[in-house]
């Protein structure tokens, strides 16, 4: 019998913000995504995120969704 490995998604928004030296507030204003949504994503507390918000974040950082939410 093989072991089932559990994989979870963890948002990399915090490290992206640090790497690009941008605040949640400025990112929110720039891409028109609610600041609360970004804060929850950064804290890995977001239960649902609008696909348009994910697209805006990925486009801003020029990354794919798999880089924003890599499998751990």
N, C-alpha and C positions, 0 to 999 in steps of 0.2 A: 504494500500500500504506500502510495507516495504522499508526502506532506503537501498540504495546501499552503502556499505562501500568501499571506495577506499583504496587499499593496495599498497604500493610501496616497491620496493627492495632498500635496502641501503647496500652498501658494508661495511663489518666489518674489512677490511684489516688494517686500521689505528690502531684500538685497538689491533689487533693480533700482529702487528709490535711492538707496545709498550709493550704488555704483554711478548713477546718473546725476547725483547731487540735486535732487528735486524733492520738494515736500509734497505731502499728500494734498495740501491746500492748492499749491500751484498746479499739480497734475490735474486735480479736479477741475479747476478753472480752464485749463488748456484743452482738455479733451471732453469737457462737459459731462462728467460722470460724478454722481453724488459723492461727496466727501465721506459720508457714513459708509457707503458701499466699499470704498477704497480702504477705509480703516478696518472694516470687518474682514476684508480679503487679506490685508496685511497681518492681522491677528489670527488668521485661519478660523474665523468664526462665521464666515459667510455661508449660509445654507443654500441660497439661490443667487445666481448672478445672471443678469440679462446678457444674452449673447452679443448684443450691440456694445455693451460696456466692455466685454472681454475683447471684442474686435478693436475697439478704440484703444485699449491699453496695449494690446499686441502691436497695433500699427504705430503707436507712439514710440515704443521701445524697439520696433523693428524685429520682433521675435514671433515665433509661432506659439500656439496655445500650449504645446507640449513643453515649452520652455517656461511659460508662466505657471503651469501646473505639472511639474515633472512627477513621474511615478517614483516613489521612495520604496 
